[in-house]
Amino acid sequence: MRFLVLIAALFLTGCWAGEALYSDSDAKQPIPAGSYRAINEDGKDGVENVVLLPNGMTQIGDPDGKALYGFAPLDDQNRRFIVWYRENNDNAADARGQVYLLLERRSNDEFVMYMPKCDDLDGEIAAKAGAIVEKGAIPTCHFKSRASLETAMRQLRPTKDLIRIVRVRGE
């Protein structure tokens, strides 16, 4: 549950989103099952359980199974992944809106997750790749195609606002 709180805090600064550009069948699982410590830059952390589901999706820190994550590789080395988040429902095809994040594999036991914002450099990257920037109290960069989203994600080089996900030893 703490993982979701860390992610939710990032939502307050805007996000990258789209209309179900990925489905369960696109999901690859870069994070092995087990216990992980999720740590944000403020030092807030918690141990979360990662469960790999038969449909390809991944459940992180949510024992009731309502928060699911999918991962699609961005490179041939499987070092960078697009992450999509959705609430679980009985019919995955009905999952409309998705929020997109970036996952980088640092080692087999350590990953970094980043939620792109829709302002400053992240917003410029998104707009140049074809996203529609929806202004408002919380701006959203809305992607209409996988190609534009993947183009933008490949350009991201995050250095702050990262969530480290580190495997708990002994697993």
Phi, psi and omega in degrees: 000326180297326179301316179296325178294318178299315179294317181300323179299325179289332180300334183292348181256009182096168184203176172256133185216170178194174181265086174045059179286342180232152178235174179307322184291344177276347189286132170245158185242091183282336182263115179297152178300149178146191179261137182225149172265124176258123187231124175266176185292342177278000180087358177289134182212172177189154178271129182237150177261132177254124181239127178269126184263151182300335181278002179100342180280167181234134176257126180237117171061026181223089187297341178275357172076017183272344179248117183239146179236141173241151181230129176235128183296142176257348182218165181290338181273358183054046177258331182234140184223143165281137177246133171239146183242140172206157173283140178293143172212169184291332181239099184301332179294339179277354180291107185275282185279139176233147174253140186245139178229174177241134175242132175242133176273122177266327175199183178292343182246359183221135180225158175231132179245141182224133175257109179297143178262168179251047175213174178049221185295319179301317179295320178296315179301314181298313182297317179295333179274356176111005179289149173268121181271115179264107181286161179158190179302322176233101183293147179231135173263112186258119181263137180261346181216155176299318183302314181292321178297313181295322176300314180294315182299322180295337181273344182292137175226071186292141177232350179219172183059039181262151170247117177275137179237110187239128180298135176282124182298153179094002180273000000 
